[in-house]
Each structure stands twice: as C-alpha cells, then as structure tokens.
Amino acid sequence: MLGHRTKALGPDHLDVAVTQQLLGSLQAAAGNREEALLFLNKAKAIRIKKLGPQHPDTKAVSKDIEKLTPSND
C-alpha cells in the first residue's frame, strides 16, 4: 500500500505521511519500536516540509515519537 501511494503521489505527499504514521502506530502496537520510529520519523519529515513544525498534524506525530523515545531523566 505504501509503495503504491508513494509511486502514485510522490514521496512527499501528505497522504504518504498519513500512511507512514498509521504504519508506525501499528508497528508500535505490535511492539516493534525501531520499525515504528522509522515510519513515524518519515511522516514527521513530510509534515514539517509541507505543513511546518507548529501544525497540529506535525505535533501529533511528534507526540507519537516522544511516546516511543526513552527520556533521559
């Protein structure tokens, strides 16, 4: 699915970012933290490029990433 969307819409399309975030969420739920972070970071990069860092959608994927990233407390 991701490959088809990327090919049809281009790698920086917002629909590709949505798919990346969904796949990241699925990987996180399955306990695949590293795989989840790969998808989520790609989604974040697209959203920053297209929407900016302060957009609610960009902030949402950033929160997803924060949940999977250990804190340095």
C-alpha positions in Angstrom: 0.0 0.0 0.0 2.7 2.5 1.0 4.7 1.7 -2.2 1.7 2.3 -4.4 0.8 5.6 -2.7 4.4 6.8 -2.9 4.7 5.9 -6.5 1.3 7.5 -7.4 1.5 10.6 -5.3 5.2 11.2 -4.7 7.3 10.6 -1.6 6.5 14.0 0.0 2.7 13.8 -0.4 0.6 14.3 2.8 -1.3 11.1 2.1 2.0 9.3 2.2 2.7 10.9 5.6 -0.7 9.6 6.8 0.1 6.1 5.7 3.6 6.3 7.3 2.0 7.4 10.6 -0.6 4.7 10.5 2.1 2.0 9.8 4.2 3.5 12.6 1.3 3.2 15.0 0.7 -0.4 14.0 4.3 -1.3 14.5 4.3 0.4 17.9 1.2 -1.5 18.9 3.0 -4.7 17.8 6.0 -3.9 20.0 8.3 -3.1 17.1 9.7 0.2 18.4 12.5 0.7 16.0 10.3 0.0 12.9 7.7 2.3 14.3 10.2 5.1 14.8 11.3 4.8 11.2 7.8 5.2 9.8 6.9 8.0 12.3 10.1 10.0 11.6 9.4 9.8 7.9 5.9 11.0 8.5 7.1 13.9 10.6 9.7 15.0 8.0 7.0 15.2 5.3 4.6 17.1 7.6 7.3 19.6 8.6 8.2 20.2 4.9 4.5 20.6 3.9 2.8 22.0 6.9 5.5 23.4 9.2 6.6 22.3 12.7 3.7 24.1 14.5 0.9 22.4 12.6 -1.4 20.2 14.7 -0.7 17.2 12.5 3.0 17.7 12.8 2.7 18.0 16.6 0.6 14.8 16.7 3.2 12.7 15.0 5.9 14.3 17.2 3.9 13.1 20.3 3.8 9.6 18.9 7.5 9.7 18.5 8.0 11.0 22.1 6.0 8.1 23.5 8.5 5.7 21.9 11.6 7.6 22.8 13.1 6.9 26.2 13.6 10.0 28.3 17.0 11.0 29.7 15.7 11.6 33.3 
